[in-house]
Amino acid sequence: MDCCLKTTLDEADVELRTASGAAGPAIVGSTVDRRTALKGLAGVAGGVAAMRSGLAYGQAKTLRLAFCGQLLCVVPYEVTQARGRFEEEGLDVELVYTRGGNAAMQALVGGAVDYAGTSFDVALQAFANGAEIRRIASTGRLPLFALAVGPNAAGEISSLTDLENRTVGISALGNADHTMLLYLLEEAGADTSSIRFAALGTNLYDALRVGHVDAAMVQEPALSLIVEAGGSVLFNAMELADAQKYLGGAYEFMGVSVRAEEREARQDQMERLARALAKGLNDTRTIPVEEIIAALPNELIAGGNQEQLRGILERYRKSLYPESVKIDVEAARRVAEAHHAAGLLEQPVDLETLLDLSVVEG
């Protein structure tokens, strides 16, 4: 239920970055399988709980904010850090990179970090399986996927129903891309039982380009490269217009969660964190793209095509990143509906409890 495939937390999964950008000590936790991650979150990171500070939440202390390390998810957090927005609110924040949102959620529930930034899919599944968390702010209103058709099949597939009796690539069964695709197919009236889903991990580009699959849920820059190679796009969730057309509006994606037992004591801190991220979102939407790229860790962009990255950020930033950190309840409800359609939720989730709307006013 994540934009990234890996769902375990081990020594290689988490890296802590300080305000200066320097790497800090790795957070080490238990390695667990997907079922354990969802069913037993409360005990996953027991070995790192001692890292939690004994200071009262109202006192000055370093806050650890973990999140999925996917590039477009990272952008608002790094921009907020680089432009001093956390400091303006009296916060000292360390950004903790994890390989996937599930690892970030495990670190939160296990007590290794203070907050976790994950896709709403991750928060929804964690809460549904007993994790005592609250979602307090939103930093991304659209998922990072597009449904692309490969060059070999571009002339034959022009609608969702044309995917019947075809092979479609996804990162993994049950991941956010698979969940959304099932929801889209259901809405379009397609016979999903006739579609073959190929779980290919995070690198779907090559399989789609050479025709091993007819279509695939890809991210950028794979989407741009496939189109350049002669492929086509059926649905681009990164474009607000497509989300309006196919989903009925925004589809809650990245956002911040806190442990429920601490939310009352952290109220002032959470409000300051939300204000800082709101400023960072505004910066992300308005500052020159070159300044956004300059805010990103070199490790994330080294060796990449920076001109291509500039184009991607310029094209998508006003769609992906909302004007406010206030949670869009209807956008969150669409994700829950997609999980029901995909058979990933056995019973409705109490969104009124999961979504804490008291942190962001207005």
GUTI-530782 format. One record per residue (C-alpha): chain; residue in three letters; residue number from 0; x, y, z. Coordinates in steps of 0.25 Angstrom, whole numbers, plus 2048, in hexadecimal, padded with zeros to 3 digits. Layout:
! residues N
[site "A" "ALA" NUM [X Y Z]]
...
! end
This chain:
! residues 362
[site "A" "MET" 0 [800 800 800]]
[site "A" "ASP" 1 [80B 809 7FD]]
[site "A" "CYS" 2 [812 811 7F1]]
[site "A" "CYS" 3 [81E 809 7F4]]
[site "A" "LEU" 4 [81F 7FA 7F4]]
[site "A" "LYS" 5 [827 7F6 800]]
[site "A" "THR" 6 [820 7F5 80D]]
[site "A" "THR" 7 [82A 7F0 817]]
[site "A" "LEU" 8 [832 7F8 821]]
[site "A" "ASP" 9 [841 7F5 822]]
[site "A" "GLU" 10 [84E 7FC 824]]
[site "A" "ALA" 11 [84E 800 815]]
[site "A" "ASP" 12 [840 805 815]]
[site "A" "VAL" 13 [841 812 81E]]
[site "A" "GLU" 14 [84B 81D 81D]]
[site "A" "LEU" 15 [84A 82A 826]]
[site "A" "ARG" 16 [84D 837 820]]
[site "A" "THR" 17 [850 843 829]]
[site "A" "ALA" 18 [84C 852 826]]
[site "A" "SER" 19 [85A 854 820]]
[site "A" "GLY" 20 [858 848 817]]
[site "A" "ALA" 21 [862 83F 81E]]
[site "A" "ALA" 22 [85F 830 81F]]
[site "A" "GLY" 23 [85D 82C 82D]]
[site "A" "PRO" 24 [85C 81E 834]]
[site "A" "ALA" 25 [854 814 82D]]
[site "A" "ILE" 26 [847 80F 834]]
[site "A" "VAL" 27 [847 800 836]]
[site "A" "GLY" 28 [83B 7F8 837]]
[site "A" "SER" 29 [835 7EA 835]]
[site "A" "THR" 30 [833 7E5 827]]
[site "A" "VAL" 31 [825 7E0 824]]
[site "A" "ASP" 32 [81D 7DB 819]]
[site "A" "ARG" 33 [811 7E3 813]]
[site "A" "ARG" 34 [806 7DC 81C]]
[site "A" "THR" 35 [80E 7DF 829]]
[site "A" "ALA" 36 [810 7ED 824]]
[site "A" "LEU" 37 [801 7EF 823]]
[site "A" "LYS" 38 [7FC 7E5 82F]]
[site "A" "GLY" 39 [807 7E8 839]]
[site "A" "LEU" 40 [80C 7F6 838]]
[site "A" "ALA" 41 [80B 7F8 847]]
[site "A" "GLY" 42 [818 7EF 849]]
[site "A" "VAL" 43 [820 7F1 83C]]
[site "A" "ALA" 44 [82A 7FC 841]]
[site "A" "GLY" 45 [82A 7F8 850]]
[site "A" "GLY" 46 [83A 7F8 84F]]
[site "A" "VAL" 47 [83A 806 84C]]
[site "A" "ALA" 48 [830 80C 855]]
[site "A" "ALA" 49 [83B 810 85F]]
[site "A" "MET" 50 [83F 81B 855]]
[site "A" "ARG" 51 [832 823 859]]
[site "A" "SER" 52 [836 82F 861]]
[site "A" "GLY" 53 [831 830 86F]]
[site "A" "LEU" 54 [82F 83F 86D]]
[site "A" "ALA" 55 [821 845 86E]]
[site "A" "TYR" 56 [81B 847 861]]
[site "A" "GLY" 57 [81A 856 863]]
[site "A" "GLN" 58 [829 858 866]]
[site "A" "ALA" 59 [833 85A 85B]]
[site "A" "LYS" 60 [838 84D 855]]
[site "A" "THR" 61 [83C 847 848]]
[site "A" "LEU" 62 [830 841 841]]
[site "A" "ARG" 63 [831 835 838]]
[site "A" "LEU" 64 [828 835 82C]]
[site "A" "ALA" 65 [829 828 823]]
[site "A" "PHE" 66 [824 827 815]]
[site "A" "CYS" 67 [825 81F 808]]
[site "A" "GLY" 68 [831 823 801]]
[site "A" "GLN" 69 [82A 823 7F3]]
[site "A" "LEU" 70 [82F 830 7EC]]
[site "A" "LEU" 71 [822 837 7EA]]
[site "A" "CYS" 72 [81D 834 7F8]]
[site "A" "VAL" 73 [82A 83A 7FE]]
[site "A" "VAL" 74 [829 848 7F7]]
[site "A" "PRO" 75 [820 850 801]]
[site "A" "TYR" 76 [828 84B 80D]]
[site "A" "GLU" 77 [835 84E 808]]
[site "A" "VAL" 78 [831 85C 803]]
[site "A" "THR" 79 [82A 85E 810]]
[site "A" "GLN" 80 [838 85B 817]]
[site "A" "ALA" 81 [841 862 80D]]
[site "A" "ARG" 82 [839 86F 80E]]
[site "A" "GLY" 83 [839 86F 81D]]
[site "A" "ARG" 84 [82A 86E 81F]]
[site "A" "PHE" 85 [82B 864 82B]]
[site "A" "GLU" 86 [835 86D 832]]
[site "A" "GLU" 87 [82B 879 830]]
[site "A" "GLU" 88 [821 870 838]]
[site "A" "GLY" 89 [82B 86D 843]]
[site "A" "LEU" 90 [82D 85F 83E]]
[site "A" "ASP" 91 [83A 857 83D]]
[site "A" "VAL" 92 [836 84C 833]]
[site "A" "GLU" 93 [83E 840 82E]]
[site "A" "LEU" 94 [839 83A 821]]
[site "A" "VAL" 95 [83A 82B 821]]
[site "A" "TYR" 96 [83A 824 814]]
[site "A" "THR" 97 [834 816 813]]
[site "A" "ARG" 98 [833 80C 807]]
[site "A" "GLY" 99 [824 80D 806]]
[site "A" "GLY" 100 [819 813 80F]]
[site "A" "ASN" 101 [816 806 816]]
[site "A" "ALA" 102 [824 807 81C]]
[site "A" "ALA" 103 [821 815 820]]
[site "A" "MET" 104 [814 811 827]]
[site "A" "GLN" 105 [81B 805 82E]]
[site "A" "ALA" 106 [825 80F 834]]
[site "A" "LEU" 107 [81A 818 839]]
[site "A" "VAL" 108 [811 80D 83F]]
[site "A" "GLY" 109 [81E 807 845]]
[site "A" "GLY" 110 [822 814 84B]]
[site "A" "ALA" 111 [82F 817 843]]
[site "A" "VAL" 112 [82A 824 83D]]
[site "A" "ASP" 113 [820 82F 841]]
[site "A" "TYR" 114 [818 830 834]]
[site "A" "ALA" 115 [817 828 827]]
[site "A" "GLY" 116 [814 82D 819]]
[site "A" "THR" 117 [80E 823 811]]
[site "A" "SER" 118 [804 820 806]]
[site "A" "PHE" 119 [7F5 820 80C]]
[site "A" "ASP" 120 [7F5 811 807]]
[site "A" "VAL" 121 [7FF 80E 811]]
[site "A" "ALA" 122 [7F8 816 81D]]
[site "A" "LEU" 123 [7EB 810 819]]
[site "A" "GLN" 124 [7F0 801 819]]
[site "A" "ALA" 125 [7F8 803 826]]
[site "A" "PHE" 126 [7EC 809 82D]]
[site "A" "ALA" 127 [7E2 7FF 828]]
[site "A" "ASN" 128 [7EC 7F4 82E]]
[site "A" "GLY" 129 [7EC 7FA 83B]]
[site "A" "ALA" 130 [7F7 805 83B]]
[site "A" "GLU" 131 [7F3 810 845]]
[site "A" "ILE" 132 [7F7 81C 83B]]
[site "A" "ARG" 133 [7F1 829 837]]
[site "A" "ARG" 134 [7F3 830 829]]
[site "A" "ILE" 135 [7F5 83F 82C]]
[site "A" "ALA" 136 [7F9 846 81F]]
[site "A" "SER" 137 [7FA 844 810]]
[site "A" "THR" 138 [806 846 807]]
[site "A" "GLY" 139 [801 840 7FB]]
[site "A" "ARG" 140 [7F4 83F 7F4]]
[site "A" "LEU" 141 [7F7 835 7E8]]
[site "A" "PRO" 142 [7FE 828 7E7]]
[site "A" "LEU" 143 [80B 827 7DF]]
[site "A" "PHE" 144 [805 81D 7D4]]
[site "A" "ALA" 145 [801 81D 7C6]]
[site "A" "LEU" 146 [7FB 812 7BE]]
[site "A" "ALA" 147 [803 811 7B1]]
[site "A" "VAL" 148 [802 808 7A5]]
[site "A" "GLY" 149 [80F 803 79F]]
[site "A" "PRO" 150 [813 807 791]]
[site "A" "ASN" 151 [80F 7F9 78B]]
[site "A" "ALA" 152 [801 7FA 790]]
[site "A" "ALA" 153 [7FF 809 78F]]
[site "A" "GLY" 154 [7F6 808 783]]
[site "A" "GLU" 155 [7ED 7FD 788]]
[site "A" "ILE" 156 [7EA 802 797]]
[site "A" "SER" 157 [7E3 80F 798]]
[site "A" "SER" 158 [7DA 80D 7A4]]
[site "A" "LEU" 159 [7DA 805 7B1]]
[site "A" "THR" 160 [7D1 7FB 7AC]]
[site "A" "ASP" 161 [7DB 7F8 7A1]]
[site "A" "LEU" 162 [7E4 7F2 7AC]]
[site "A" "GLU" 163 [7DB 7E6 7AD]]
[site "A" "ASN" 164 [7E3 7D9 7A9]]
[site "A" "ARG" 165 [7F0 7E1 7AA]]
[site "A" "THR" 166 [7FC 7E1 7B3]]
[site "A" "VAL" 167 [7FE 7ED 7BC]]
[site "A" "GLY" 168 [80A 7F0 7C4]]
[site "A" "ILE" 169 [809 7F5 7D3]]
[site "A" "SER" 170 [814 7F6 7DE]]
[site "A" "ALA" 171 [80D 7EB 7E6]]
[site "A" "LEU" 172 [800 7E5 7E9]]
[site "A" "GLY" 173 [7F9 7EE 7F4]]
[site "A" "ASN" 174 [802 7FA 7F2]]
[site "A" "ALA" 175 [7FC 808 7F0]]
[site "A" "ASP" 176 [7FD 807 7E1]]
[site "A" "HIS" 177 [7F6 7FA 7E0]]
[site "A" "THR" 178 [7EB 7FF 7E9]]
[site "A" "MET" 179 [7E9 80B 7E1]]
[site "A" "LEU" 180 [7E9 803 7D4]]
[site "A" "LEU" 181 [7DE 7F9 7D9]]
[site "A" "TYR" 182 [7D6 805 7DE]]
[site "A" "LEU" 183 [7D7 80C 7D0]]
[site "A" "LEU" 184 [7D3 7FF 7C9]]
[site "A" "GLU" 185 [7C7 7FC 7D2]]
[site "A" "GLU" 186 [7C2 80A 7CF]]
[site "A" "ALA" 187 [7C4 808 7C0]]
[site "A" "GLY" 188 [7BC 7FB 7C1]]
[site "A" "ALA" 189 [7C8 7F3 7BC]]
[site "A" "ASP" 190 [7C9 7E4 7BE]]
[site "A" "THR" 191 [7D5 7E3 7C8]]
[site "A" "SER" 192 [7D5 7D4 7C9]]
[site "A" "SER" 193 [7DA 7D4 7BA]]
[site "A" "ILE" 194 [7E6 7DD 7BD]]
[site "A" "ARG" 195 [7F3 7D7 7C0]]
[site "A" "PHE" 196 [7FB 7E0 7CA]]
[site "A" "ALA" 197 [80A 7DE 7CA]]
[site "A" "ALA" 198 [811 7E2 7D7]]
[site "A" "LEU" 199 [81E 7E8 7D2]]
[site "A" "GLY" 200 [823 7F0 7DE]]
[site "A" "THR" 201 [827 7FF 7DC]]
[site "A" "ASN" 202 [82E 7FE 7CE]]
[site "A" "LEU" 203 [822 7FC 7C5]]
[site "A" "TYR" 204 [828 805 7B9]]
[site "A" "ASP" 205 [830 7FA 7B2]]
[site "A" "ALA" 206 [825 7F0 7B3]]
[site "A" "LEU" 207 [81B 7FA 7AD]]
[site "A" "ARG" 208 [825 7FF 7A2]]
[site "A" "VAL" 209 [828 7F2 79C]]
[site "A" "GLY" 210 [81A 7EC 79D]]
[site "A" "HIS" 211 [81B 7E2 7A8]]
[site "A" "VAL" 212 [80E 7E9 7AD]]
[site "A" "ASP" 213 [804 7F0 7A5]]
[site "A" "ALA" 214 [802 7FB 7AF]]
[site "A" "ALA" 215 [807 7FF 7BD]]
[site "A" "MET" 216 [806 808 7C9]]
[site "A" "VAL" 217 [812 811 7C8]]
[site "A" "GLN" 218 [818 81D 7CF]]
[site "A" "GLU" 219 [821 828 7C9]]
[site "A" "PRO" 220 [82A 828 7C2]]
[site "A" "ALA" 221 [826 81B 7BD]]
[site "A" "LEU" 222 [819 821 7B8]]
[site "A" "SER" 223 [820 82C 7AF]]
[site "A" "LEU" 224 [82A 822 7AA]]
[site "A" "ILE" 225 [81F 818 7A6]]
[site "A" "VAL" 226 [817 823 79E]]
[site "A" "GLU" 227 [824 827 797]]
[site "A" "ALA" 228 [826 819 793]]
[site "A" "GLY" 229 [818 819 78C]]
[site "A" "GLY" 230 [80F 814 798]]
[site "A" "SER" 231 [802 81B 79D]]
[site "A" "VAL" 232 [7FC 81F 7AA]]
[site "A" "LEU" 233 [7EE 81A 7AE]]
[site "A" "PHE" 234 [7ED 821 7BB]]
[site "A" "ASN" 235 [7F7 82A 7C3]]
[site "A" "ALA" 236 [7F4 82B 7D2]]
[site "A" "MET" 237 [7FF 836 7D3]]
[site "A" "GLU" 238 [7F6 840 7CB]]
[site "A" "LEU" 239 [7EA 846 7D2]]
[site "A" "ALA" 240 [7E2 846 7C6]]
[site "A" "ASP" 241 [7E3 837 7C4]]
[site "A" "ALA" 242 [7E0 835 7D3]]
[site "A" "GLN" 243 [7D3 83D 7D2]]
[site "A" "LYS" 244 [7CF 836 7C5]]
[site "A" "TYR" 245 [7D2 827 7CA]]
[site "A" "LEU" 246 [7D2 828 7D9]]
[site "A" "GLY" 247 [7C8 834 7DC]]
[site "A" "GLY" 248 [7D3 83D 7E2]]
[site "A" "ALA" 249 [7E0 83C 7EA]]
[site "A" "TYR" 250 [7E4 82F 7F0]]
[site "A" "GLU" 251 [7EB 830 7FD]]
[site "A" "PHE" 252 [7FA 82C 7FC]]
[site "A" "MET" 253 [805 831 805]]
[site "A" "GLY" 254 [803 837 813]]
[site "A" "VAL" 255 [807 836 821]]
[site "A" "SER" 256 [803 82D 82D]]
[site "A" "VAL" 257 [806 82D 83C]]
[site "A" "ARG" 258 [803 823 847]]
[site "A" "ALA" 259 [7F5 824 84C]]
[site "A" "GLU" 260 [7FA 823 85B]]
[site "A" "GLU" 261 [802 830 859]]
[site "A" "ARG" 262 [7FA 839 850]]
[site "A" "GLU" 263 [7F4 841 85C]]
[site "A" "ALA" 264 [801 843 862]]
[site "A" "ARG" 265 [807 847 855]]
[site "A" "GLN" 266 [7FC 850 850]]
[site "A" "ASP" 267 [804 85D 850]]
[site "A" "GLN" 268 [810 856 84A]]
[site "A" "MET" 269 [807 850 83F]]
[site "A" "GLU" 270 [801 85E 83C]]
[site "A" "ARG" 271 [80F 863 83A]]
[site "A" "LEU" 272 [813 858 831]]
[site "A" "ALA" 273 [807 859 829]]
[site "A" "ARG" 274 [80A 868 827]]
[site "A" "ALA" 275 [818 866 823]]
[site "A" "LEU" 276 [814 85B 819]]
[site "A" "ALA" 277 [809 865 813]]
[site "A" "LYS" 278 [814 86F 811]]
[site "A" "GLY" 279 [81C 864 80A]]
[site "A" "LEU" 280 [811 860 801]]
[site "A" "ASN" 281 [80F 86E 7FD]]
[site "A" "ASP" 282 [81E 870 7FA]]
[site "A" "THR" 283 [81D 863 7F2]]
[site "A" "ARG" 284 [812 868 7E9]]
[site "A" "THR" 285 [818 876 7E7]]
[site "A" "ILE" 286 [827 877 7E8]]
[site "A" "PRO" 287 [830 875 7DB]]
[site "A" "VAL" 288 [831 866 7D8]]
[site "A" "GLU" 289 [841 867 7D9]]
[site "A" "GLU" 290 [83F 86B 7E8]]
[site "A" "ILE" 291 [837 85E 7EA]]
[site "A" "ILE" 292 [842 856 7E4]]
[site "A" "ALA" 293 [84C 85D 7EC]]
[site "A" "ALA" 294 [845 859 7F9]]
[site "A" "LEU" 295 [845 84A 7F6]]
[site "A" "PRO" 296 [850 841 7FB]]
[site "A" "ASN" 297 [85B 83E 7F1]]
[site "A" "GLU" 298 [859 82F 7F3]]
[site "A" "LEU" 299 [84B 830 7ED]]
[site "A" "ILE" 300 [84E 837 7E1]]
[site "A" "ALA" 301 [85D 834 7DE]]
[site "A" "GLY" 302 [85E 82D 7D0]]
[site "A" "GLY" 303 [850 831 7CC]]
[site "A" "ASN" 304 [84C 83A 7C0]]
[site "A" "GLN" 305 [84A 847 7C7]]
[site "A" "GLU" 306 [843 84D 7BB]]
[site "A" "GLN" 307 [839 842 7BB]]
[site "A" "LEU" 308 [837 844 7CA]]
[site "A" "ARG" 309 [835 853 7C8]]
[site "A" "GLY" 310 [82A 850 7BE]]
[site "A" "ILE" 311 [823 846 7C7]]
[site "A" "LEU" 312 [823 84F 7D3]]
[site "A" "GLU" 313 [81E 85B 7CA]]
[site "A" "ARG" 314 [813 852 7C4]]
[site "A" "TYR" 315 [80E 84C 7D1]]
[site "A" "ARG" 316 [811 854 7DD]]
[site "A" "LYS" 317 [803 85C 7DD]]
[site "A" "SER" 318 [7FB 84F 7DB]]
[site "A" "LEU" 319 [803 846 7E5]]
[site "A" "TYR" 320 [805 850 7F0]]
[site "A" "PRO" 321 [7F8 856 7F7]]
[site "A" "GLU" 322 [7F7 865 7FA]]
[site "A" "SER" 323 [7F4 861 809]]
[site "A" "VAL" 324 [7F8 856 812]]
[site "A" "LYS" 325 [7EA 854 817]]
[site "A" "ILE" 326 [7E5 846 814]]
[site "A" "ASP" 327 [7DB 845 809]]
[site "A" "VAL" 328 [7D1 83B 80F]]
[site "A" "GLU" 329 [7CB 837 802]]
[site "A" "ALA" 330 [7D8 835 7FC]]
[site "A" "ALA" 331 [7DB 82B 807]]
[site "A" "ARG" 332 [7CD 825 805]]
[site "A" "ARG" 333 [7D1 822 7F7]]
[site "A" "VAL" 334 [7DD 81A 7FB]]
[site "A" "ALA" 335 [7D5 812 805]]
[site "A" "GLU" 336 [7CB 80F 7FA]]
[site "A" "ALA" 337 [7D6 80A 7F1]]
[site "A" "HIS" 338 [7DB 801 7FC]]
[site "A" "HIS" 339 [7CD 7FB 7FE]]
[site "A" "ALA" 340 [7CC 7F9 7EF]]
[site "A" "ALA" 341 [7D9 7F2 7EF]]
[site "A" "GLY" 342 [7D5 7E9 7FA]]
[site "A" "LEU" 343 [7E0 7EE 804]]
[site "A" "LEU" 344 [7D6 7F3 80F]]
[site "A" "GLU" 345 [7CD 7E9 815]]
[site "A" "GLN" 346 [7C4 7F3 81C]]
[site "A" "PRO" 347 [7C3 803 81B]]
[site "A" "VAL" 348 [7CE 80B 822]]
[site "A" "ASP" 349 [7C9 816 82C]]
[site "A" "LEU" 350 [7CF 822 824]]
[site "A" "GLU" 351 [7CA 82B 82F]]
[site "A" "THR" 352 [7D3 825 839]]
[site "A" "LEU" 353 [7DF 823 82F]]
[site "A" "LEU" 354 [7DF 831 82A]]
[site "A" "ASP" 355 [7E2 83C 834]]
[site "A" "LEU" 356 [7DD 848 82F]]
[site "A" "SER" 357 [7DF 851 83B]]
[site "A" "VAL" 358 [7EE 854 838]]
[site "A" "VAL" 359 [7EC 85C 82B]]
[site "A" "GLU" 360 [7E2 867 82D]]
[site "A" "GLY" 361 [7DA 86D 821]]
! end
